[in-house]
């Protein structure tokens, strides 16, 4: 990809660890508060980003992403702009359950959920493809509004998975073989319709803190 003056740099940041992350509960459009560890992760991400010139800060409108963005914003001097387009996938009936609970209560739906069919819709929820198309379109829209700038977007693991697959051509039906760490920095360059993955899964700002060295 040729770097042009109108190229937008997108730094996609997954929200900090939540109570439900720790317990293995599926969140989707439901919410869970950040753990103490998650708050520290967000603070450290913000301090790392404060070393760069960040032009704007966006976030999902779900609470865990908003809280992460608020903490980051306090470190970089920006107020986050909420955007529902980068919400996590709506997981319908799975939300609020662990995958083991879902398997025991709804074994047929569980089998379909883990089949990697990108067009399977969880009852009451979205397909992987719907999340992918929504996430990519929303980030493309934000990019077009901020040509030539460096933008931070705090979102969710599923959205960042979608951006990775779009930028690299990694198929929707293939199992994930890449990291999705809380509060990692994932950088993309967008110029028109061209996407380039610049760097992935940067957690160096977290590893410098002894309390977070189990990554």
C-alpha positions in Angstrom: 0.0 0.0 0.0 1.4 3.4 -1.0 1.2 5.8 2.0 -0.5 9.1 0.9 -1.2 12.3 2.7 -4.8 11.4 3.1 -4.0 8.1 4.8 -5.7 7.6 8.2 -4.0 5.7 11.0 -6.5 3.8 13.1 -5.3 2.5 16.5 -7.9 0.0 17.6 -7.9 -0.7 21.3 -9.9 -3.5 23.0 -11.5 -2.4 26.2 -9.9 -3.3 29.5 -10.6 -6.6 31.3 -14.2 -6.9 32.7 -15.7 -8.9 35.5 -17.4 -11.1 32.9 -14.2 -11.5 31.0 -12.6 -13.0 34.1 -15.6 -15.3 34.7 -15.9 -16.4 31.0 -19.4 -14.9 30.6 -20.5 -13.9 27.1 -21.2 -10.1 27.0 -22.2 -9.1 23.5 -24.5 -6.0 23.9 -24.8 -6.6 27.6 -22.3 -5.0 29.9 -19.9 -5.7 32.8 -17.7 -3.3 34.7 -14.0 -3.2 34.3 -12.0 -5.1 36.9 -9.3 -3.2 38.9 -6.9 -4.8 36.5 -8.9 -3.5 33.5 -8.8 0.0 34.9 -5.0 -0.2 35.2 -4.8 -1.6 31.6 -6.8 1.4 30.3 -4.6 3.8 32.2 -1.4 2.3 30.9 -2.7 2.3 27.4 -3.6 6.0 27.8 -0.1 6.8 29.0 1.4 5.0 26.1 -0.8 6.8 23.6 0.1 10.2 25.3 3.5 9.8 23.8 2.0 10.3 20.3 -0.1 12.9 18.7 -3.6 11.6 18.7 -6.1 13.7 16.8 -9.4 12.1 17.9 -10.8 9.4 20.2 -13.9 7.3 19.4 -15.4 4.4 21.3 -18.3 1.9 21.3 -21.3 3.1 23.2 -21.3 0.0 25.4 -20.2 0.8 29.0 -17.0 -1.2 29.2 -15.6 0.5 26.1 -16.9 3.9 27.2 -15.1 3.6 30.6 -11.9 2.4 28.9 -12.1 5.4 26.5 -12.7 7.8 29.4 -9.6 6.7 31.1 -7.5 6.9 27.9 -9.0 10.3 27.2 -8.0 11.6 30.6 -4.4 10.7 29.7 -4.3 12.1 26.1 -6.5 15.1 26.7 -9.4 14.1 24.5 -13.1 13.4 25.0 -14.3 10.2 23.5 -17.0 10.3 20.8 -19.4 7.4 21.1 -20.3 5.4 18.0 -22.8 2.5 18.1 -21.3 1.1 14.8 -18.4 -0.4 16.7 -20.5 -2.2 19.2 -19.7 -5.8 19.9 -21.7 -8.5 18.1 -25.2 -9.0 19.5 -25.0 -12.5 21.0 -28.7 -12.8 21.6 -29.6 -15.7 23.9 -26.0 -16.5 24.8 -25.5 -13.1 26.5 -25.1 -13.5 30.3 -24.1 -17.2 30.0 -20.8 -19.0 29.9 -20.2 -21.2 26.8 -20.5 -24.3 29.0 -23.9 -23.1 30.3 -25.0 -22.4 26.7 -23.8 -25.9 25.6 -25.8 -27.6 28.4 -29.0 -25.6 28.0 -29.0 -25.4 24.1 -26.7 -28.1 22.7 -27.9 -27.8 19.1 -27.5 -24.0 19.0 -24.1 -24.4 20.7 -23.0 -26.7 18.0 -24.0 -24.2 15.3 -22.4 -21.4 17.2 -19.0 -23.0 17.3 -19.2 -24.3 13.7 -17.6 -21.1 12.3 -20.5 -20.6 9.9 -20.3 -16.8 9.4 -24.0 -16.7 8.5 -25.3 -18.4 11.6 -27.5 -16.0 13.6 -27.7 -16.7 17.4 -31.4 -16.5 18.3 -32.0 -12.9 19.0 -28.6 -11.9 17.8 -26.3 -11.2 14.8 -24.2 -13.3 12.5 -20.4 -13.0 12.3 -20.8 -11.5 8.8 -23.2 -8.8 10.1 -20.8 -7.8 12.8 -17.9 -7.8 10.2 -19.8 -5.7 7.7 -21.0 -3.2 10.4 -17.6 -2.9 12.0 -15.7 -2.4 8.7 -18.2 0.1 7.4 -18.2 2.1 10.6 -14.4 2.3 10.8 -14.3 3.2 7.1 -16.7 6.0 7.8 -14.7 7.3 10.8 -11.6 7.1 8.6 -13.1 9.1 5.8 -14.1 11.8 8.3 -10.5 12.0 9.6 -8.3 11.7 6.5 -4.6 12.2 7.3 -5.1 11.9 11.0 -4.2 9.4 13.8 -7.4 8.1 15.5 -7.9 5.9 18.5 -11.1 3.7 18.6 -11.9 1.8 21.7 -14.0 -1.2 20.8 -14.4 -5.0 21.4 -12.6 -8.1 20.5 -15.1 -9.1 17.8 -14.8 -5.8 16.0 -11.0 -5.9 16.1 -11.2 -9.5 14.8 -13.3 -8.1 11.9 -10.8 -5.4 11.1 -7.9 -7.9 11.1 -9.7 -10.2 8.7 -10.6 -7.3 6.4 -7.1 -5.9 6.2 -5.4 -9.3 5.7 -8.0 -11.3 3.8 -8.2 -13.8 6.6 -11.5 -15.8 5.9 -14.5 -15.3 8.2 -15.0 -19.1 8.6 -11.4 -19.8 9.7 -10.7 -20.2 13.4 -8.8 -17.2 14.9 -5.1 -17.8 15.2 -4.1 -14.3 16.4 -4.3 -12.6 19.8 -7.0 -10.3 21.0 -5.6 -8.9 24.3 -7.4 -6.4 26.5 -5.9 -2.9 26.0 -3.6 -4.0 23.2 -2.8 -1.4 20.4 -3.6 -2.7 16.9 -2.7 -0.3 14.1 -4.2 0.0 10.6 -3.6 2.4 7.8 -6.6 3.2 5.6 -6.3 5.1 2.3 -9.5 5.1 0.3 -10.6 1.5 0.0 -7.1 0.2 0.8 -6.4 -1.2 4.2 -3.0 -2.2 5.6 -2.2 -3.9 9.0 0.7 -1.9 10.4 1.2 -3.6 13.7 -0.8 -6.1 15.9 -1.3 -6.9 19.5 1.1 -4.4 21.0 1.0 -4.9 24.8 4.5 -3.6 25.6 3.0 -0.9 27.7 1.3 -3.5 29.9 4.3 -5.8 30.3 6.3 -3.1 32.0 4.0 -3.3 35.0 4.7 -6.3 37.2 1.0 -6.8 38.1 0.3 -7.5 34.4 3.1 -9.8 33.5 1.0 -12.9 33.0 0.1 -12.0 29.3 
